[in-house]
Structures are given as structure tokens and as C-alpha cells.
């Protein structure tokens, strides 16, 4: 079952219209156009509704990223994550 969430990828301000568009399988630009027309004809009530939707509709979760066990970059010839700690004792003969 689909859940209504604010979009993280298709957003102009807060992702409300993008989320509604994804939920209804409609181009978010159509939702934005309808929202502007409603706002104009209701003398700004659409702005209040947008702010309310921004507060009420949760944002979608960030995409999960796969992490590699070791990064592919090398620092001084040692791959990141594979370095070891070397403790050096001070020379007491000086």
C-alpha cells in the first residue's frame, strides 16, 4: 500500500506537490499548476494549505546507500580502513 510522503527528489519548496504527484501517479507539475490556480481563486488559502501539508505530511526516508568495507582511495599507500596504529616509545637514552 502506498503512503503519502513528501518527495526528497522532486521538490520546489518542501516536496509536497512532488509527494502528492508520486502518490497519485500524476506529473507533479500538474499538481503544482492546480495548487497555484486554487491559491489564486481562494485569495491565498492554498498557501496556508501548503504550509499545513508541509507540517503534516512526513518526508520520505533517504535512500539507503551501500557501503564498501574499504574505501577505494589510498593514503600513503594504505587503503582507508586498513591502517594500523603504531605506538613509538620515546628514546630514554638521550
N, C-alpha and C positions, 0 to 999 in steps of 0.2 A: 504494500500500500504506500502510495506517495505521501510525503509530508511537505507541507508548505514551509519553505526556508528562504531566507534572504540569500541572494546569489553572491558568491565571492568573485566570480569571474565576469559576469555580465552586469555591471553596475555603472550608474552615472553618479549617484549620490550615495545611497545606502544599500542598493541591491534589492529594494522592494519590488519594483516593476520587473526586474530580471527574474526574481524568485517566483513571482506570480505567473510570468510567462512560461517558465520551465514547468511549473505545477500544472498549468492548463494546456501545455504543448502549443503555445501561441508565441509568435515572434514578440519579444519584449518591447520592441519599438511600437507595436500596435497597442500594447498596454500603456506605454508612455503617452502616446497620442490621445488615447481615451482619457487618461488621467488629466492631461492638460485641458482638454475640452470640458471635462466635468469641473475642473478648477475654475475655468473662465466663467462658465454659466452659473456656478454656485457662489460666485464672488469670494473665492479663496478657501472654501470649505475643503477642497481637495488637498490643500497644503496641510491643514490640520489632520486630515485623514492619513496623509503620508507620514507625518510625524508620529501619529499613533501607531501606524503599521510598523514603523521603524522600531518602536519600543516593544511591540507585542510579538512580532514575527521573529523567531530566532534565526541566527545566521548559520549557514551550513558549515559543517566541520571542514577544517583544512584538509587538503588531500594528503593521504598517507604517503610518505616517501620511504623508499627502501634505502637502508644504509649499508655500506660495504664494511666488512670487518676491518679493512685497512684502506686508508686513502691512497690514491694513486700517485700523489706528489711525493717527492723525496726531498728531505732537508739534510744536507751534508752527506748524502749517500745512504741515509737510513730512512726507510719508509715511515710515514707518520703512523703512530700507534705501536711501532716495533722498537722504539728506543728503550734503552735501559738507563738506570741511574747508577752512576759511578761515584762512590764516595772516596775522596782523597784525604788522607790524614796529613796534617801539617808536619813538615820536617822538624824534628825536635833537636837535631844536632847543630843547629845554627845558633 
